[in-house]
């Protein structure tokens, strides 16, 4: 039977789920249970690793030990944190694509509506005794460019369609079966940015997408557009976005993923004072953090492992060359 090694700490509920779900596919072992003297042999024997953050779960000296593994299944949707160049080439890497899409899409729509309805400003004015009944904006009839039309992007599109928003999608293939006004690739970035009232960034951070949105790309956008980032901060050039927001007060940004984030909570520091601007709405990288989300994420990952061990097509397959 294949050896499946879970390298990250799990609670009793998830532990039992993994054992029950994968019992027919392989023997499940948890690295946190293994005595120090057996770590080397257990890591070397693993056919499949299920990891959250490999750099924290394995020592640098232990990474070469996974050369016998056939699959590294990551629990996170993004893999930009992985030491990909140090992972043996024989190991297939899979992200947890789509696992967090539904709650993240709700968060995206909430942020867009908060901006379009000017909720934060109206609330603060009410606190000061100002009863501002000036007009707000409607979503119906707006155009939304979604950069990265995977699990998150498609979940956003489904919700925005219900509000009468037209979807212009970009993905790697330039094809989709979902109902959209337009689908293209990154080559069509200028086209969709120029026409979009709303831009949702849900594309993975790779060597190609780092600083994908800079001063030129922000210049293509309408001066009253809204950009929402739930992917990674470094996809948008930090200084360029700050300058755009400071110069054009009708331009709005909803930022969930930041350029410098404290790990596991802690104090949040900004290089540019985004949150002092009236046209910025922020959240602390928690768009997918809802009750039971880890159970959902583990389910996605476990099903992917089962498909892999059956020789079936898996989701979230990582192209190493994107991260070289």
C-alpha positions as CSV (number, residue, x, y, z in Angstrom):
1,X,0.0,0.0,0.0
2,X,1.3,3.5,-0.7
3,X,2.6,5.5,2.3
4,X,0.8,8.8,2.7
5,X,2.6,11.2,5.1
6,X,0.8,14.2,6.6
7,X,3.5,16.7,7.5
8,X,1.3,19.4,9.2
9,X,-0.4,19.3,12.6
10,X,-4.1,18.3,12.5
11,X,-6.8,18.0,15.1
12,X,-8.6,14.8,16.0
13,X,-11.5,15.4,13.6
14,X,-9.4,15.9,10.5
15,X,-7.0,13.1,11.5
16,X,-10.0,10.7,11.7
17,X,-11.3,12.0,8.4
18,X,-8.0,11.5,6.6
19,X,-7.6,7.9,7.9
20,X,-11.2,7.0,7.0
21,X,-11.1,8.6,3.6
22,X,-7.7,7.4,2.5
23,X,-7.8,3.9,4.0
24,X,-8.5,2.3,0.7
25,X,-5.8,4.3,-1.0
26,X,-2.8,4.0,1.3
27,X,-1.5,3.9,4.9
28,X,-1.8,7.4,6.5
29,X,1.0,8.5,8.9
30,X,1.2,11.8,10.7
31,X,4.7,13.4,11.0
32,X,3.8,14.9,14.4
33,X,3.5,11.3,15.8
34,X,6.8,10.1,14.6
35,X,9.8,10.0,17.1
36,X,12.8,12.0,16.2
37,X,14.9,8.9,15.4
38,X,12.3,7.6,12.9
39,X,11.8,10.9,10.9
40,X,14.4,10.2,8.3
41,X,13.1,6.7,7.5
42,X,9.4,7.8,7.5
43,X,10.0,10.8,5.2
44,X,12.1,8.7,2.8
45,X,9.4,6.0,2.7
46,X,6.5,8.3,1.8
47,X,4.9,7.9,-1.6
48,X,2.6,11.0,-1.0
49,X,3.1,14.0,1.2
50,X,0.3,16.2,2.3
51,X,1.7,19.5,3.5
52,X,0.7,23.0,4.4
53,X,4.0,24.9,4.6
54,X,6.8,22.5,3.8
55,X,9.5,25.0,4.8
56,X,8.1,25.0,8.4
57,X,7.3,21.3,8.5
58,X,10.5,19.8,7.2
59,X,14.1,20.9,7.9
60,X,16.2,22.0,4.9
61,X,18.3,18.8,5.3
62,X,15.1,16.7,5.1
63,X,13.9,18.0,1.7
64,X,16.2,15.6,-0.4
65,X,14.6,12.7,1.6
66,X,11.3,13.1,-0.3
67,X,12.9,12.1,-3.6
68,X,11.0,8.7,-3.4
69,X,7.7,10.5,-3.2
70,X,5.5,10.7,-6.2
71,X,3.2,13.5,-5.1
72,X,3.4,16.6,-2.9
73,X,-0.2,17.7,-2.2
74,X,-0.3,21.2,-0.7
75,X,-3.3,22.3,1.4
76,X,-2.9,25.9,0.4
77,X,-4.3,27.3,-2.9
78,X,-1.1,29.2,-3.7
79,X,2.3,27.5,-3.9
80,X,4.6,30.6,-4.1
81,X,5.8,29.9,-0.5
82,X,7.2,26.5,-1.5
83,X,10.9,25.9,-1.9
84,X,10.2,24.5,-5.4
85,X,13.8,24.6,-6.6
86,X,14.8,22.3,-3.7
87,X,12.0,19.8,-4.2
88,X,13.3,16.8,-6.2
89,X,12.2,16.9,-9.8
90,X,10.7,13.4,-9.6
91,X,8.0,14.8,-7.3
92,X,4.7,16.0,-8.8
93,X,3.4,19.1,-7.0
94,X,-0.3,19.9,-6.7
95,X,-1.9,22.9,-5.2
96,X,-5.3,22.9,-3.5
97,X,-7.0,24.7,-6.4
98,X,-10.6,25.7,-5.8
99,X,-10.8,24.6,-2.1
100,X,-11.3,28.2,-0.8
101,X,-13.2,29.6,-3.8
102,X,-16.7,29.8,-2.4
103,X,-16.1,31.8,0.8
104,X,-13.5,34.0,-1.0
105,X,-16.1,34.8,-3.6
106,X,-18.5,35.9,-1.0
107,X,-15.8,38.1,0.5
108,X,-15.1,39.7,-2.9
109,X,-18.7,40.5,-3.5
110,X,-19.1,42.0,0.0
111,X,-16.1,44.3,-0.6
112,X,-17.3,45.4,-4.0
113,X,-20.8,46.1,-2.6
114,X,-19.3,48.0,0.4
115,X,-17.4,50.2,-2.0
116,X,-20.2,50.7,-4.5
117,X,-22.7,51.5,-1.7
118,X,-20.1,53.6,0.2
119,X,-21.0,51.8,3.4
120,X,-17.9,52.6,5.5
121,X,-18.0,56.3,4.7
122,X,-21.8,56.5,5.3
123,X,-21.5,54.7,8.7
124,X,-18.7,57.0,9.8
125,X,-20.7,60.1,8.8
126,X,-23.7,58.8,10.8
127,X,-21.5,58.4,13.8
128,X,-20.7,62.1,13.5
129,X,-24.3,63.0,13.0
130,X,-24.1,63.6,9.3
131,X,-27.2,62.1,7.4
132,X,-25.7,61.8,3.9
133,X,-28.4,60.6,1.5
134,X,-26.4,61.3,-1.7
135,X,-26.6,58.7,-4.5
136,X,-24.5,55.5,-4.5
137,X,-23.6,53.2,-7.4
138,X,-25.3,50.1,-8.9
139,X,-23.6,47.0,-9.9
140,X,-26.1,46.0,-12.6
141,X,-24.7,46.6,-16.1
142,X,-21.1,46.9,-14.9
143,X,-18.2,45.0,-16.5
144,X,-15.9,42.9,-14.4
145,X,-12.5,41.6,-15.5
146,X,-11.4,38.5,-13.6
147,X,-7.7,37.9,-13.8
148,X,-7.4,34.2,-13.0
149,X,-10.5,32.3,-13.9
150,X,-10.0,29.2,-11.7
151,X,-12.0,28.1,-8.7
152,X,-12.0,31.6,-7.1
153,X,-12.6,33.5,-10.3
154,X,-15.5,31.3,-11.4
155,X,-17.1,31.4,-8.0
156,X,-16.9,35.3,-8.1
157,X,-18.4,35.2,-11.6
158,X,-21.4,33.1,-10.6
159,X,-22.3,35.5,-7.8
160,X,-21.7,38.7,-9.9
161,X,-23.8,37.3,-12.7
162,X,-26.8,37.2,-10.4
163,X,-26.3,41.0,-9.9
164,X,-26.3,41.7,-13.6
165,X,-22.5,42.1,-14.0
166,X,-20.9,41.2,-17.3
167,X,-17.8,39.0,-16.9
168,X,-14.6,39.3,-18.9
169,X,-12.3,36.4,-17.9
170,X,-8.6,35.7,-18.4
171,X,-7.0,32.3,-17.8
172,X,-4.1,30.3,-19.2
173,X,-6.1,28.6,-22.0
174,X,-8.3,31.4,-23.2
175,X,-11.2,29.0,-23.1
176,X,-14.1,28.3,-20.7
177,X,-17.5,26.7,-20.6
178,X,-18.8,29.2,-18.1
179,X,-21.1,32.0,-19.3
180,X,-18.9,35.0,-19.9
181,X,-18.9,38.0,-22.3
182,X,-15.3,37.4,-23.1
183,X,-12.5,34.9,-22.3
184,X,-8.9,35.4,-23.2
185,X,-5.3,35.1,-21.8
186,X,-2.8,37.5,-20.3
187,X,-2.2,38.8,-23.8
188,X,-5.7,40.4,-23.6
189,X,-4.9,42.2,-20.3
190,X,-5.0,45.7,-21.8
191,X,-8.3,45.0,-23.5
192,X,-10.1,43.8,-20.3
193,X,-8.5,46.4,-18.0
194,X,-9.6,49.3,-20.3
195,X,-13.3,48.3,-20.3
196,X,-13.6,47.0,-16.7
197,X,-15.5,48.8,-14.0
198,X,-14.3,46.2,-11.6
199,X,-11.1,44.1,-11.7
200,X,-10.7,41.0,-9.5
201,X,-7.2,39.6,-9.1
202,X,-7.4,35.9,-8.4
203,X,-4.4,34.7,-10.4
204,X,-1.5,32.7,-8.8
205,X,1.8,34.6,-8.0
206,X,4.4,33.3,-10.4
207,X,7.5,34.7,-12.0
208,X,5.2,35.9,-14.9
209,X,2.5,37.5,-12.7
210,X,4.8,39.3,-10.2
211,X,4.2,43.0,-10.7
212,X,1.7,42.1,-13.4
213,X,-0.3,45.3,-12.6
214,X,2.0,48.3,-12.5
215,X,1.7,52.0,-13.4
216,X,1.1,51.2,-17.1
217,X,-1.7,48.7,-16.4
218,X,-3.3,50.9,-13.8
219,X,-3.2,53.7,-16.3
220,X,-5.3,51.6,-18.7
221,X,-8.0,51.3,-16.1
222,X,-10.9,53.8,-15.7
223,X,-10.3,56.5,-13.2
224,X,-13.4,55.4,-11.3
225,X,-12.7,51.7,-11.5
226,X,-12.4,49.3,-8.5
227,X,-9.7,46.7,-8.1
228,X,-10.0,43.8,-5.7
229,X,-7.0,41.7,-4.8
230,X,-7.6,38.3,-3.1
231,X,-4.5,36.6,-4.7
232,X,-1.1,37.9,-3.6
233,X,0.1,41.4,-2.9
234,X,3.1,41.2,-5.2
235,X,0.9,40.7,-8.3
236,X,0.2,44.5,-8.1
237,X,3.1,47.0,-7.8
238,X,2.6,48.5,-4.4
239,X,4.0,51.9,-5.1
240,X,2.1,52.2,-8.4
241,X,-1.2,51.3,-6.8
242,X,-0.7,53.8,-3.9
243,X,0.1,56.6,-6.3
244,X,-3.0,55.8,-8.4
245,X,-5.3,55.8,-5.4
246,X,-3.8,59.0,-4.0
247,X,-4.1,60.8,-7.4
248,X,-7.5,59.5,-8.4
249,X,-9.9,59.6,-5.5
250,X,-12.7,58.0,-7.6
251,X,-10.5,55.0,-8.1
252,X,-11.0,52.3,-5.4
253,X,-9.1,49.3,-4.1
254,X,-10.3,46.4,-1.9
255,X,-7.2,44.7,-0.6
256,X,-7.3,41.4,1.2
257,X,-3.7,40.2,0.4
258,X,-0.8,42.6,1.3
259,X,2.8,43.0,0.3
260,X,4.1,42.4,3.8
261,X,2.0,40.3,6.2
262,X,2.7,39.1,9.7
263,X,2.5,35.3,10.0
264,X,0.0,34.0,12.5
265,X,-1.4,37.4,13.5
266,X,0.7,40.1,15.1
267,X,1.2,43.7,14.3
268,X,0.6,44.8,10.7
269,X,3.0,47.4,9.2
270,X,2.5,49.2,5.9
271,X,5.2,50.7,3.6
272,X,2.6,53.0,2.1
273,X,-0.3,54.3,4.2
274,X,-3.1,52.7,2.1
275,X,-5.5,52.6,5.0
276,X,-5.4,56.3,5.5
277,X,-6.8,56.8,2.0
278,X,-10.6,57.2,1.8
279,X,-10.8,55.0,-1.4
280,X,-9.3,51.9,0.2
281,X,-11.1,49.0,1.9
282,X,-8.9,46.5,3.6
283,X,-9.2,43.0,5.2
284,X,-6.4,40.9,6.9
285,X,-6.0,38.1,4.3
286,X,-9.0,36.3,5.8
287,X,-11.3,36.1,2.7
288,X,-11.4,32.3,3.0
289,X,-11.4,32.0,6.7
290,X,-14.8,30.7,7.6
291,X,-16.0,27.9,10.0
292,X,-15.1,24.4,8.7
293,X,-13.0,25.7,5.9
294,X,-10.1,23.4,6.9
295,X,-12.5,20.5,6.6
296,X,-13.4,21.6,3.1
297,X,-9.7,22.1,2.2
298,X,-8.7,18.7,3.5
299,X,-11.6,17.1,1.6
300,X,-10.4,18.7,-1.7
301,X,-6.8,17.7,-1.0
302,X,-7.7,14.1,0.0
303,X,-9.8,13.6,-3.1
304,X,-7.0,14.8,-5.2
305,X,-4.6,12.3,-3.6
306,X,-7.1,9.5,-4.2
307,X,-7.3,10.5,-7.9
308,X,-3.6,10.5,-8.2
309,X,-3.1,7.1,-6.7
310,X,-5.8,5.7,-9.0
311,X,-3.9,7.1,-12.0
312,X,-6.6,9.7,-12.7
313,X,-6.2,13.3,-13.7
314,X,-5.6,15.6,-10.8
315,X,-6.4,19.3,-10.3
316,X,-3.9,22.0,-9.3
317,X,-1.0,20.6,-11.1
318,X,2.0,22.9,-10.6
319,X,4.2,23.9,-13.5
320,X,7.7,24.2,-11.9
321,X,8.9,26.5,-14.7
322,X,6.4,29.2,-13.5
323,X,8.3,29.5,-10.3
324,X,11.9,29.1,-11.4
